[in-house]
Amino acid sequence: MYKLDLPVDYKESAAIERRRNMEEQRKSRIFNAKTRTIGVDLQALQQQINDKKQQEDYEKRRADAFATDSIRNDKISQLLEKRQQQDVFELNRALNEFRSLHQQPDSRREFDLYDPDYLKKDKPARVSDDDPRCGISSLQKFEGEDLNSKARNKYQQEQLREWSIEQKRERDQAKRNQDQADRLYELKMKELDLRAMELQKAEEDCRRNINVATADYNNALKREREEKDRLHKQQELDDNMTEIANHVFGDVLTENPAVAQSAFGPHRVITDRWKGMSPQQLEDIRQQQEKQRLEKERLAQEQKLRDIEHDRQRVANARAGMLLEREHDRKREELNRRMADENRRLAQEQTSHKEFLDKEVYTNPPTASYFMQFNTSTR
């Protein structure tokens, strides 16, 4: 019998879950190339990000200023265009009104020649026997007779005078209307010029304020850079003066022999502090060099004798080596022949074994699913 109702070990389950989470986090770090960082200077990257943000803020403020200026110029252009359109509309309206009031067809002097209602307004062909409109065939009026010539001439003169007075009155009225229209137009143009000057002045003030703000910002940056340069130069000057003082009053230039003594013994010195040897030490070195020279000459004489003996032995060994080399060549040729036969036999066996593997053993080649099971874990 198996006991299946064992209590759950929560501690072990938590440990298993923790290891599983750590494994998933490790896989996300290792298999994700974007989150894997090696040798990154975080401080330099943060400084570059801050500099880039400052540059972007400056460019954004500059673009906003140019955009605001462009929008204001567009509004001014729209106002001026709308004002021009309004002026043209007013002029056309005044012209149409003048035409409708003072240039009606029936007020023209020749209107009776092409009046469409001429026949309706005309009198009958004959009113009475003494109708002045009667012609020769009516036997009421003969050629050469003009009894009402004085009255007719007087009437024509009166009519001509009335026409002249009416034309003069019309010209005077037209001149007064034109003068009034010109005066209104001049007043309107002055008003438009004043408004345009005010808008131009406002635009110049705005542009001047933008230039002043930009100049103040550039001056502040310049002062900040100059202050940083001054502090850097001052720090560098202080460091140089300190280094010069250390070199001047240090043990190197003062050539203090005590600083060259080593703590490992009186016969040892510190090489980077040592300023040279004493005359006694130099004399000891010369004597030691003379002993070494004599010893070197003796050793050279012995080496010469050994070389002569070595040459003699070398010649004898060379003669014996040539005999051994000939014997060795014969044995090597025999060995190469046997090795070639063995290689041919092994090649035939390997070929037959490969054919056996390809045709009898490896009959089930691996698929893509076989290779997909690798590189799935971080261990």
Secondary structure, 3 states (H helix, E strand, C coil): CCCCCCCCCHHHHHHHHHHHHHHHHHHHHHHCCCCCCCCCCHHHHHHHHHHHHHHHHHHHHHHHHHHHHHHHHHHHHHHHHHHHHHHHHHHHHHHHHHHHHHCCHHHCCCHHHCCCCHHHHCCCCCCCCCCCCCCHHHCCCCCCCCCCHHHHHHHHHHHHHHHHHHHHHHHHHHHHHHHHHHHHHHHHHHHHHHHHHHHHHHHHHHHHHHHHHHHHHHHHHHHHHHHHHHHHHHHHHHHHHHHHHHHHHCHHHHCCHHHHEECCEEEEECCCCCCCCCHHHHHHHHHHHHHHHHHHHHHHHHHHHHHHHHHHHHHHHHHHHHHHHHHHHHHHHHHHHHHHHHHHHHHHHHHHHHHHHHHHHCCCCCCHHHHCCCCCCCC
